[in-house]
Amino acid sequence: MNRDITIDVHLGPAELHAALREDVVDGLLSTPKELPPKWFYDHTGSRLFDEITKLSEYYPTEAEREILLHNAPEIIAAADADTIVELGSGTSDKTLALLDAAVHHGRIDRFVPFDVSEQFLRSSVRRLAEQYPKLDLHGVVGDFDRHLHHLPSGGRRLVVFLGGTIGNYQPVARKEFLARIVDTLEPGDHVLLGTDLVKSTARLELAYNDPAGVTEAFNKNILEVINRELGADFDTDLFDHVARWDAEEEWIDIGLLSRVDQRVRISALDLDVSFKAGELMRTEVSAKFRPARLADELAAVGLGLTQWYTDHRGDYGVSLSVLR
């Protein structure tokens, strides 16, 4: 039986709705227009993203899984942590390799999954309690752009941030986010970070433009979320999914291109928004990294890179760094 199971909720339905309203107003009134990618992930969006991770064109998920399965014991031994914190935990599927290795290592006492969805987190914690009955489980429901300071303190920690999600942050915001992680750490604590790597334009663009159209449906789902939650009348057929490699910024730039001149009504905000034919609204960037650049970014916030792992094709990187 688990020694302790705790769920802290810092983000309820009312706060989520208020954050959506704020982000939609700010994003649609900005030039160029932009919507934060965190709003992709309602029930439908989460299901579509799960489908994306199984596509042959979308390599990051399996590449990261390969790295963790092959290197988890070494990672765990190097971090020597008694607490693992996972940001954006979801189902914690890939993290199971780390938890298994940590249990075998014999030092871990506590797992702290952190996720935006209370329902998802509670389901995950119930499952983890059955799999790891000797672990303390301390779930935290929150937005990791606003609630990292609510993470439970104490212990020697390994903070895990997988899925290449760090690439959704542009450089200034990425540095701020990494600095917020560091603010939760003590010297000797470690950070495990998953990052997609720069590679050929063809392979990068194919990963976000799958022939089956799953990524297109996922991208357009953000409009369905706004329609449902804010009473908008977006017609998804009047937008095209666009995902292009930006060689200067070294990221995939993802957005929705208006096919026609159109006007969208968002009733809950009493807001009308005009789109011109050919106007692109950004919904996500997915930055790709080079090891040296990543090491510099980690060093800028006080983290020293100690281990670097890639899959057998060299497509994806997982880095272990320590707070000096």
MISEGU-523578 format. One record per residue (C-alpha): residue number from 1; x, y, z negated. Coordinates in Angstrom, 3 decimals. Layout:
<sites>
NUM,X,Y,Z
...
</sites>
This chain:
<sites>
1,0.000,0.000,0.000
2,1.274,3.485,0.852
3,2.627,5.429,-2.069
4,1.076,8.697,-0.919
5,-1.096,9.864,1.980
6,-1.752,13.594,2.345
7,-3.326,15.693,5.099
8,-2.895,19.477,4.989
9,-5.213,21.407,7.320
10,-4.089,24.915,8.283
11,-5.993,25.143,11.546
12,-9.720,24.433,11.638
13,-12.311,24.817,14.415
14,-12.958,28.492,13.657
15,-9.262,29.379,13.788
16,-8.833,27.394,17.005
17,-11.742,29.182,18.644
18,-10.424,32.581,17.574
19,-6.979,31.729,18.948
20,-8.498,30.653,22.277
21,-10.442,33.910,22.536
22,-7.318,35.930,21.822
23,-5.155,34.012,24.277
24,-7.726,34.216,27.076
25,-8.214,37.959,26.654
26,-4.486,38.640,26.495
27,-3.686,36.291,29.366
28,-6.387,37.322,31.824
29,-5.829,41.034,31.264
30,-2.052,40.753,31.729
31,-0.221,41.237,35.006
32,0.381,38.644,36.317
33,-2.368,36.605,34.680
34,-1.289,33.742,32.433
35,-2.885,31.108,30.182
36,-0.952,29.203,27.461
37,-0.569,25.480,28.233
38,-1.678,24.419,24.747
39,-5.283,24.831,25.945
40,-4.919,21.950,28.407
41,-5.341,19.418,25.639
42,-9.005,18.902,24.882
43,-10.263,15.302,25.019
44,-10.317,15.280,28.828
45,-6.955,16.992,29.131
46,-5.321,14.567,26.710
47,-6.726,11.633,28.691
48,-5.469,13.116,31.967
49,-2.025,13.752,30.534
50,-1.882,10.155,29.355
51,-2.601,9.146,32.963
52,0.166,11.468,34.164
53,2.727,9.796,31.903
54,1.993,6.477,33.613
55,2.492,7.773,37.165
56,5.584,6.536,38.994
57,6.323,10.114,40.100
58,6.374,11.416,36.522
59,9.622,10.049,35.084
60,10.148,12.006,31.777
61,7.999,9.863,29.479
62,9.573,6.524,30.313
63,13.067,8.032,30.499
64,12.674,9.415,26.976
65,11.218,6.106,25.750
66,14.224,4.254,27.195
67,16.621,6.570,25.350
68,14.862,6.129,22.023
69,14.534,2.366,22.308
70,18.230,1.984,23.126
71,19.634,4.534,20.682
72,17.261,4.776,17.706
73,19.522,2.900,15.252
74,22.472,5.169,16.079
75,20.328,8.307,15.833
76,18.912,7.263,12.475
77,22.306,6.326,11.076
78,23.778,9.657,12.161
79,20.937,11.720,10.686
80,20.756,9.607,7.518
81,17.442,11.272,6.663
82,14.883,10.270,4.063
83,12.171,12.354,5.790
84,11.241,12.409,9.475
85,9.134,15.343,10.677
86,7.555,15.081,14.130
87,6.270,18.259,15.780
88,3.418,17.754,18.244
89,3.128,14.189,17.021
90,0.099,13.007,19.001
91,-0.029,9.227,18.654
92,3.657,9.126,17.557
93,3.992,6.333,20.115
94,7.625,6.899,21.087
95,8.532,7.809,17.512
96,7.783,4.252,16.416
97,11.253,3.265,17.627
98,12.738,5.832,15.255
99,10.496,4.793,12.369
100,11.339,1.125,12.860
101,15.049,1.944,12.883
102,14.661,4.183,9.829
103,12.866,1.482,7.847
104,15.605,-0.973,8.785
105,18.240,1.608,7.782
106,16.603,1.629,4.353
107,16.747,5.340,3.567
108,13.447,6.778,4.791
109,10.753,7.658,2.241
110,8.423,9.973,4.142
111,7.021,10.689,7.600
112,5.472,14.086,8.348
113,3.453,14.197,11.593
114,2.456,17.729,12.653
115,-0.255,18.228,15.272
116,-2.866,20.760,16.401
117,-5.733,18.233,16.393
118,-7.078,17.211,12.982
119,-9.077,14.334,14.450
120,-6.080,13.011,16.349
121,-3.780,13.398,13.354
122,-6.098,11.611,10.922
123,-6.486,8.708,13.353
124,-2.723,8.502,13.794
125,-2.058,8.597,10.046
126,-4.542,5.772,9.428
127,-2.767,3.624,12.000
128,0.679,4.499,10.650
129,-0.435,3.648,7.114
130,-1.165,0.109,8.242
131,2.144,-0.224,10.109
132,4.366,1.356,7.461
133,2.745,0.672,4.059
134,5.813,1.694,2.056
135,6.110,5.199,3.551
136,4.688,8.405,2.166
137,2.648,9.999,4.965
138,2.122,13.754,4.885
139,0.185,14.971,7.917
140,0.007,18.675,8.736
141,-2.630,20.159,11.053
142,-1.440,23.402,12.564
143,-0.053,25.340,15.492
144,3.717,25.061,15.506
145,3.967,28.627,16.768
146,2.294,29.837,13.554
147,2.366,27.205,10.825
148,5.832,25.662,10.613
149,6.358,27.357,7.250
150,3.665,25.033,5.871
151,5.796,21.943,6.426
152,6.430,20.152,3.118
153,9.873,20.817,1.703
154,12.419,18.548,0.108
155,14.537,15.630,1.183
156,17.132,15.268,3.888
157,15.212,15.783,7.096
158,15.230,14.829,10.732
159,12.901,17.085,12.747
160,11.785,15.441,15.995
161,10.431,17.416,18.980
162,9.964,15.160,21.983
163,8.262,15.113,25.371
164,10.291,17.966,26.855
165,7.761,20.347,25.277
166,10.576,22.770,24.413
167,10.664,23.473,28.151
168,7.220,25.103,27.958
169,8.855,28.036,26.190
170,10.549,30.784,28.149
171,14.063,31.729,26.917
172,13.228,34.425,24.358
173,10.247,32.503,22.965
174,12.332,29.308,22.954
175,15.030,30.923,20.821
176,12.376,32.244,18.429
177,10.789,28.809,18.170
178,14.095,27.060,17.490
179,14.886,29.706,14.889
180,11.565,28.966,13.151
181,12.510,25.286,13.025
182,15.885,26.186,11.538
183,14.148,28.322,8.898
184,12.506,25.131,7.585
185,15.826,23.258,7.287
186,18.664,22.948,4.807
187,22.336,22.424,5.750
188,22.841,18.820,6.823
189,19.328,18.433,8.219
190,19.090,17.326,11.859
191,16.962,18.132,14.909
192,16.212,15.588,17.656
193,15.140,17.304,20.862
194,13.848,15.846,24.146
195,14.743,17.828,27.278
196,14.202,17.212,30.969
197,17.314,17.837,33.070
198,17.970,19.771,36.272
199,17.885,17.518,39.327
200,16.839,17.623,42.972
201,13.994,19.959,43.901
202,12.168,17.151,45.688
203,12.027,14.893,42.628
204,11.099,17.738,40.299
205,8.269,19.023,42.452
206,6.910,15.535,43.140
207,6.637,14.913,39.394
208,4.161,17.808,39.155
209,2.408,17.304,42.499
210,1.455,13.632,42.408
211,-0.396,12.381,45.505
212,-3.239,10.994,43.374
213,-4.075,14.511,42.181
214,-3.995,13.707,38.469
215,-1.764,16.683,37.659
216,-4.054,18.930,39.697
217,-7.046,17.767,37.649
218,-5.071,18.292,34.433
219,-4.117,21.836,35.475
220,-7.670,22.775,36.466
221,-9.039,21.367,33.213
222,-7.887,24.529,31.438
223,-10.623,26.351,33.350
224,-13.170,23.774,32.220
225,-12.102,24.365,28.612
226,-12.730,28.105,29.003
227,-16.046,27.457,30.746
228,-17.242,25.234,27.912
229,-15.872,27.112,24.924
230,-16.333,30.701,26.092
231,-19.267,30.485,28.498
232,-17.197,31.276,31.595
233,-18.179,30.476,35.180
234,-14.856,29.464,36.739
235,-15.388,27.395,39.905
236,-12.433,25.014,39.915
237,-12.926,24.355,43.644
238,-11.939,27.968,44.308
239,-8.455,27.432,42.848
240,-5.506,25.420,44.136
241,-2.988,23.683,41.901
242,0.536,24.995,42.514
243,3.793,23.652,41.034
244,7.055,24.991,42.455
245,10.709,24.809,41.460
246,12.208,28.195,40.566
247,15.930,27.723,41.151
248,16.895,31.006,39.501
249,15.031,30.339,36.256
250,15.552,26.574,36.495
251,11.963,25.734,35.683
252,8.873,24.353,37.368
253,6.400,27.219,37.668
254,2.846,25.872,37.437
255,-0.317,27.819,38.107
256,-3.693,28.104,39.781
257,-3.938,30.013,43.063
258,-7.206,31.757,43.864
259,-8.405,30.739,47.323
260,-10.675,33.765,47.733
261,-11.458,37.171,46.306
262,-13.663,36.340,43.335
263,-15.007,37.627,40.040
264,-15.319,35.436,36.949
265,-17.644,36.153,34.046
266,-16.640,35.098,30.502
267,-19.818,35.585,28.509
268,-18.458,35.022,25.009
269,-15.919,37.786,25.567
270,-18.256,40.075,27.517
271,-15.471,40.127,30.096
272,-15.401,40.123,33.904
273,-12.099,39.225,35.570
274,-11.314,39.742,39.248
275,-8.974,37.532,41.286
276,-7.642,38.390,44.715
277,-7.226,35.757,47.413
278,-3.723,34.340,47.018
279,-3.342,35.548,43.421
280,-1.480,33.089,41.191
281,-2.369,32.656,37.521
282,0.405,30.887,35.611
283,-0.664,28.055,33.317
284,2.718,26.567,32.391
285,6.435,26.634,32.907
286,8.507,23.496,32.434
287,12.147,24.439,32.013
288,14.855,21.954,32.930
289,18.180,21.951,31.162
290,21.882,21.444,31.599
291,23.767,20.008,28.580
292,26.136,22.956,28.201
293,23.301,25.482,28.332
294,21.319,23.535,25.763
295,24.321,23.324,23.432
296,24.700,27.106,23.666
297,21.013,27.651,22.871
298,21.228,25.362,19.854
299,24.405,27.058,18.630
300,22.718,30.458,18.902
301,20.326,29.454,16.098
302,22.925,27.674,13.962
303,22.557,24.098,15.218
304,25.619,22.106,16.226
305,25.184,19.416,18.877
306,26.498,16.095,17.543
307,25.095,13.436,19.900
308,23.826,13.490,23.469
309,21.913,10.652,25.115
310,20.536,10.151,28.623
311,18.550,7.439,30.362
312,20.317,5.160,32.835
313,19.545,7.495,35.768
314,20.657,10.645,33.972
315,17.223,12.227,34.462
316,16.477,13.147,30.879
317,18.376,14.108,27.755
318,17.826,13.659,24.039
319,20.087,15.693,21.767
320,20.824,15.328,18.073
321,22.031,18.482,16.348
322,22.752,19.415,12.741
323,22.326,22.588,10.730
324,25.800,23.558,9.609
</sites>
